[in-house]
Amino acid sequence: MQTITFEPLRWQDPPSRVTIKNQNGHSDAYLQVTTPRNVRAMTIGRPVEELPRILAILGPAHHLAGAMALDSLFDVEAPEPAVNMRRALLDTYVFIEHLKKIAFLLSSKTNPFADLRVAGRTDRIPHGLLDDVMHTIALAQEAAKILGGRSDHPITAIAGGISRYLKKEAYARLPEIAGKCLAAATHISATLNEIVMETGDALPTVKATSITAMPFLTMANGEDPPNTAVFKADTGKSIAEFPAKDIPANIGFHKEFWSHAPFAYIKDRGWPGLQADTTEGLYFVGPLARLNSRQALNTPLAEEERLRMVSALGLPPHVGVTAAYWALVVEMLQAVEGMSEMFDQKKFVGPSIRTIPTETGTEGYAAVEAPDGIIFHRYQVDPLGIVEEVDVLDTTMQNNALLCLLTQTVVATCREQKKSWKDTRAALELSLLPF
């Protein structure tokens, strides 16, 4: 038996590897997270007000989820300027994370755009496009630092609101950043559309890569009650709706001996196994899941891009790699339009930016649509506010099954096409990146 390991996979967070066991012409592929994080060890016994700062190590959106869970625990409502600042920070991180993935794609040594011709065109992706992307990321990171105190590990969201007002010069700088980011994002998306996505043939290396459609989980929007989570079937039909606080009760976790990370599944449907043809009890989260909801977006550029995607790829839901990349472009535009709306001094000033807690509850929770999908925090504390129990649901657990099935599909396809291990690794990295 031949064993091949790709470690580390580029661009994966958390760091991961793929192990392939090749025997008698048959290959079994396993995606494995190599740096599991023990949230309980980091948090049990700590004062609960420290959790937003501690859990930011899981990602900036976890900082905001932690602060919102404290709002629930202490039964306080953040003042409007604090709510606006949190929302602006989340939009900024969505923009940064999606744009980073586009940058990784463009900078890949196996750049799928390098020699691409679309509809008889002879032009290519402009060489300056990657420079524009990187410069725009730097601008957005500056905005994140202004709002969050740090660009990658924010510290400003606390129980009841935000820890401090912005400096005077920040009120002028933020709209300037938003304007530049909006112009750059519009240019980037227009270039990708004109040269690459016009016919839907965005990624010739992996454009046909897909798995059997599976259900997905998103936060409700539109006419649904606020703060409600929704499971939808692979057809787009609603399976179940429930309050966000009941997310853990509707999700089960399965362990495999070869994986540190558990596999989340729909509890009522049971664990179906990791077979590509039986995905009914599995689900996934993220940008593509949100677009699969078929909801019109509330910002004009993003909605225009969503309709362009539907016209090219057909009505959602989708589980293909091309659709996943296109979803990043759609949400990138939505996020930068949100930044343009929120980066207004009037949104961030007011008589108060924090409601001081006066009582301590026993349990608090929060669910947030993070850049990579829904995350959920629940804290249980003693009368002194010391953490006794903590539940954190991140996107690694929820997308573990999707990524493993996608890994199996890519490896099987590459073996059928007799691709080299180097090309197989490149195809894996490109296929997993948008999820």
C-alpha positions in Angstrom: 0.0 0.0 0.0 1.3 3.4 -0.9 0.6 6.4 1.4 0.9 10.0 0.1 0.5 13.0 2.4 0.0 16.6 1.4 1.0 18.7 4.4 0.4 21.5 4.9 -2.3 22.4 2.5 -2.0 26.0 1.4 -4.6 28.5 2.5 -6.4 26.3 5.0 -7.5 27.7 8.3 -7.1 25.8 10.6 -4.0 24.1 9.1 -4.8 20.8 7.5 -3.4 17.9 5.5 -4.6 15.2 3.1 -3.5 11.6 3.5 -4.1 9.3 0.5 -3.9 5.5 0.9 -3.4 4.0 -2.6 -3.8 0.2 -2.9 -4.5 -1.9 -6.0 -5.6 1.1 -8.0 -8.1 2.3 -5.4 -7.4 5.5 -3.4 -8.9 6.5 0.0 -8.4 10.2 0.8 -8.7 11.7 4.3 -8.7 15.4 5.2 -7.3 16.0 8.7 -7.1 19.1 10.8 -3.6 19.1 12.3 -4.0 21.8 14.9 -7.2 21.1 17.0 -8.1 23.8 19.5 -9.3 22.8 22.9 -11.8 25.6 23.7 -12.7 24.1 27.1 -9.1 24.1 28.2 -8.8 27.8 27.3 -12.0 28.9 29.0 -13.2 26.8 31.9 -12.5 28.5 35.2 -11.9 31.9 33.6 -13.9 35.0 34.3 -16.6 35.1 31.6 -15.8 38.7 30.5 -12.5 37.5 29.2 -14.0 35.1 26.7 -14.4 37.6 23.8 -10.7 38.4 23.9 -9.6 34.8 24.4 -11.8 33.2 21.7 -10.8 35.8 19.1 -7.9 33.3 18.5 -10.5 31.2 16.6 -11.2 34.2 14.3 -12.2 37.8 14.6 -15.9 37.0 14.3 -15.7 34.9 17.4 -14.7 38.0 19.3 -18.0 39.6 18.3 -20.0 36.4 19.0 -18.4 36.3 22.5 -19.4 39.9 23.2 -23.0 39.2 22.0 -23.1 36.1 24.2 -22.1 38.3 27.2 -25.0 40.7 26.3 -27.3 37.7 26.6 -25.7 36.5 29.8 -25.9 39.9 31.5 -29.3 40.7 29.9 -28.1 44.1 28.5 -28.7 45.7 25.2 -25.8 47.5 23.5 -26.4 51.1 22.6 -27.0 51.9 18.9 -23.4 53.3 18.3 -21.9 50.1 19.7 -24.2 47.9 17.6 -23.2 49.9 14.5 -19.5 49.6 15.3 -19.8 45.8 15.7 -21.7 45.5 12.5 -19.2 47.7 10.7 -16.4 45.5 12.1 -18.1 42.3 10.9 -18.6 43.7 7.4 -14.9 44.6 7.3 -13.8 41.1 8.3 -16.1 39.5 5.7 -14.6 41.8 3.1 -11.1 41.0 4.2 -11.5 37.2 4.4 -13.2 36.9 1.0 -10.7 39.2 -0.7 -7.8 37.1 0.8 -9.2 34.0 -0.8 -9.3 35.8 -4.2 -5.7 36.9 -3.6 -4.6 33.4 -2.8 -6.3 32.1 -5.9 -4.6 34.8 -8.1 -1.2 34.2 -6.6 -1.3 30.4 -6.9 1.6 28.9 -8.8 -1.1 26.8 -10.5 -3.0 29.9 -11.4 -6.1 28.7 -13.3 -6.4 32.2 -14.9 -2.8 32.2 -16.3 -3.7 31.1 -19.9 -7.4 31.3 -19.8 -9.4 32.3 -22.9 -13.1 33.0 -22.6 -15.5 33.2 -25.5 -12.7 33.7 -28.0 -11.0 36.5 -26.1 -7.3 37.0 -26.3 -6.8 39.1 -23.2 -5.8 37.7 -19.8 -6.2 38.7 -16.2 -4.2 42.0 -15.9 -0.9 41.6 -14.1 -1.8 44.6 -11.8 -5.0 42.9 -10.5 -3.2 41.0 -7.7 -1.5 44.3 -6.6 -4.9 46.0 -6.5 -6.3 43.1 -4.3 -3.4 43.2 -1.9 -3.5 47.0 -1.5 -7.3 46.8 -0.9 -6.8 44.1 1.8 -4.2 46.4 3.5 -6.8 49.3 3.5 -9.5 47.1 4.9 -7.1 45.8 7.6 -6.5 49.5 8.6 -10.2 49.9 9.0 -10.4 46.8 11.1 -7.6 48.1 13.3 -9.4 51.4 13.8 -12.6 49.7 14.8 -11.3 46.6 16.6 -8.1 47.8 18.1 -6.1 45.2 16.2 -6.5 44.1 12.6 -6.5 40.3 13.2 -7.3 39.9 17.0 -9.9 42.5 17.9 -10.3 43.6 21.5 -12.9 46.4 21.5 -16.2 44.4 21.8 -17.2 43.9 25.5 -20.3 43.1 27.5 -22.9 45.7 26.8 -21.2 47.4 23.9 -17.8 48.7 22.9 -14.8 49.7 25.1 -14.1 53.1 23.6 -15.0 55.8 21.1 -13.0 56.2 18.0 -10.3 58.8 17.8 -11.3 62.1 16.0 -9.2 61.5 12.9 -10.8 58.0 12.5 -14.1 59.5 11.6 -12.6 61.1 8.5 -10.4 58.2 7.6 -13.0 55.4 7.7 -15.2 56.9 4.9 -12.1 57.5 2.8 -11.1 53.8 3.2 -14.6 52.6 2.4 -14.7 54.7 -0.8 -11.4 53.3 -2.0 -12.4 49.7 -1.1 -15.7 50.1 -2.9 -14.0 51.4 -6.1 -11.4 48.6 -5.9 -13.9 45.9 -5.3 -16.1 47.1 -8.2 -13.0 47.0 -10.5 -11.9 43.6 -9.2 -15.3 42.0 -9.7 -15.8 43.7 -13.1 -12.5 42.4 -14.3 -13.2 38.8 -13.1 -16.6 39.0 -14.8 -15.4 40.3 -18.1 -12.3 38.1 -18.4 -13.3 35.0 -16.4 -16.8 34.5 -15.2 -18.8 35.8 -18.2 -19.7 32.4 -19.4 -19.6 30.6 -16.1 -16.3 28.9 -17.1 -14.4 30.5 -14.2 -12.1 27.8 -13.2 -11.1 25.3 -15.9 -9.0 23.3 -13.5 -11.8 22.5 -11.1 -15.0 23.9 -12.7 -16.6 20.5 -12.9 -15.7 19.6 -9.3 -18.8 19.1 -7.2 -20.4 16.7 -4.8 -23.9 15.5 -4.3 -26.1 18.4 -3.1 -26.6 18.6 0.6 -28.7 20.6 3.1 -27.3 23.9 4.5 -27.7 26.0 7.6 -28.1 29.8 7.7 -29.6 32.5 9.9 -33.1 33.5 8.8 -33.7 36.7 6.9 -36.5 38.3 4.9 -39.9 37.4 6.4 -38.5 34.9 8.9 -38.5 35.8 12.6 -35.2 37.5 13.7 -32.5 35.5 15.4 -33.8 32.3 13.9 -31.7 29.5 12.3 -33.0 27.6 9.3 -32.0 24.2 7.9 -32.8 24.0 4.2 -32.8 20.9 2.0 -30.6 20.5 -1.1 -33.7 21.6 -3.0 -33.8 24.9 -1.1 -37.0 23.9 0.8 -37.0 24.6 4.5 -36.5 21.6 6.7 -36.6 23.1 10.1 -36.6 26.5 11.8 -35.7 27.1 15.4 -34.4 29.9 17.7 -30.7 30.4 17.5 -30.3 29.3 21.1 -31.5 25.8 20.1 -28.8 25.3 17.5 -26.9 22.8 19.7 -30.0 20.8 20.2 -30.5 20.3 16.5 -27.0 19.3 15.6 -25.2 16.0 16.4 -21.5 15.3 16.2 -19.8 12.2 14.9 -16.2 11.2 15.6 -13.9 9.2 13.3 -10.7 7.7 14.6 -8.6 9.4 11.9 -10.0 13.0 12.5 -9.3 15.4 15.3 -12.3 17.5 14.3 -15.8 16.0 14.7 -18.4 15.9 11.9 -21.6 18.0 12.5 -24.8 16.5 11.1 -28.6 17.1 11.4 -29.5 15.3 14.6 -33.0 14.4 13.6 -31.8 12.6 10.4 -28.9 10.8 12.0 -25.3 10.2 10.8 -25.4 9.0 7.2 -21.7 8.3 6.8 -19.2 9.9 4.5 -20.5 8.5 1.2 -20.9 10.9 -1.7 -24.3 9.5 -2.6 -25.9 9.7 0.8 -25.6 13.3 2.1 -29.2 13.8 3.4 -28.2 14.0 7.1 -25.2 16.2 6.4 -25.1 20.0 6.0 -22.7 22.8 5.4 -22.4 26.6 6.1 -20.8 29.6 4.5 -21.1 32.1 1.7 -22.5 29.5 -0.8 -25.0 28.3 1.8 -26.2 31.9 2.3 -26.6 32.4 -1.5 -28.4 29.1 -1.8 -31.2 30.5 0.3 -32.3 32.4 -2.9 -32.9 35.6 -0.9 -32.5 38.9 -2.8 -29.6 40.9 -1.3 -30.2 44.4 0.1 -27.3 46.1 -1.6 -27.5 46.9 -5.4 -24.0 45.8 -6.6 -24.1 42.5 -4.7 -27.7 41.8 -5.9 -26.6 42.5 -9.5 -23.7 40.1 -9.1 -25.9 37.4 -7.6 -28.3 37.6 -10.5 -25.4 37.4 -12.9 -24.3 34.2 -11.1 -27.8 32.8 -11.3 -28.0 33.6 -15.0 -24.7 31.8 -15.7 -25.0 28.8 -13.3 -28.7 28.4 -13.0 -30.9 28.7 -9.9 -29.4 27.6 -6.6 -28.8 25.6 -4.6 -25.3 24.8 -5.8 -22.4 22.8 -4.2 -19.8 23.3 -7.0 -16.4 24.9 -6.7 -17.2 27.5 -9.4 -20.3 28.6 -7.5 -18.4 28.8 -4.2 -15.8 31.2 -5.8 -18.6 33.3 -7.3 -20.3 33.5 -3.9 -17.1 35.0 -2.5 -17.3 37.8 -5.1 -21.0 38.4 -4.4 -20.4 38.7 -0.6 -17.3 40.7 -1.1 -19.4 43.3 -2.8 -22.2 43.1 -0.2 -19.6 43.6 2.6 -18.0 46.6 1.0 -21.3 48.2 0.4 -22.1 47.6 4.0 -18.8 49.3 5.0 -19.7 52.3 2.8 -23.1 52.6 4.6 -21.7 52.1 8.1 -18.5 54.1 8.0 -20.3 57.3 8.9 -19.5 59.4 12.0 -23.2 59.7 12.7 -23.4 55.9 13.1 -20.7 55.8 15.7 -21.4 58.7 18.1 -24.0 59.0 20.8 -24.4 59.6 24.5 -23.3 56.1 25.3 -21.4 53.2 23.7 -21.9 50.7 26.5 -24.7 49.5 28.8 -23.0 48.6 32.1 -24.3 45.2 33.3 -25.9 45.2 36.8 -26.8 41.5 37.1 -25.2 38.2 36.2 -27.3 35.5 34.7 -26.5 31.8 34.4 -26.4 31.3 30.7 -25.7 33.4 27.6 -25.6 32.6 23.9 -25.1 34.2 20.5 -25.1 33.1 16.9 -23.3 35.1 14.2 -23.0 34.8 10.4 -19.2 34.9 10.2 -17.3 35.1 6.9 -17.1 31.3 6.6 -20.6 30.5 8.0 -22.6 30.4 11.2 -20.8 30.3 14.5 -22.4 29.8 17.9 -21.3 30.5 21.5 -23.0 29.5 24.7 -21.6 30.1 28.2 -22.7 28.8 31.6 -21.3 30.5 34.7 -21.5 30.4 38.5 -22.8 33.3 40.6 -19.4 34.9 40.5 -19.3 34.9 36.7 -16.7 32.1 36.4 -17.1 29.9 33.3 -18.4 26.4 34.2 -19.4 25.2 30.8 -18.8 26.5 27.2 -20.1 25.4 23.8 -18.5 26.9 20.7 -19.7 25.7 17.3 -17.3 26.8 14.5 -17.3 26.3 10.8 -14.5 23.7 10.9 -16.9 21.2 12.5 -19.8 22.1 10.3 -18.0 22.0 7.0 -15.8 19.0 7.9 -18.1 16.5 6.1 -18.4 18.7 3.0 -14.6 19.2 2.8 -13.9 15.5 3.3 -16.4 14.5 0.5 -14.9 17.1 -1.7 -11.4 15.8 -1.0 -12.5 12.3 -1.9 -14.1 13.5 -5.2 -11.1 15.5 -6.3 -8.6 12.7 -5.6 -10.8 10.1 -7.4 -11.2 12.4 -10.4 -7.4 13.2 -10.5 -6.6 9.5 -10.3 -9.0 8.7 -13.2 -7.4 11.4 -15.3 -3.9 10.1 -14.3 -2.8 13.4 -13.0 0.5 13.6 -11.1 0.5 13.9 -7.3 1.7 17.5 -7.7 -1.3 18.4 -9.9 -3.6 16.5 -7.5 -2.4 18.6 -4.6 -3.0 21.8 -6.6 -6.5 20.7 -7.5 -7.2 19.9 -3.9 -6.0 23.3 -2.7 -8.0 25.2 -5.3 -11.2 23.1 -4.6 -11.1 23.5 -0.8 -10.1 27.2 -0.7 -13.5 28.8 -1.3 -15.2 26.7 1.5 
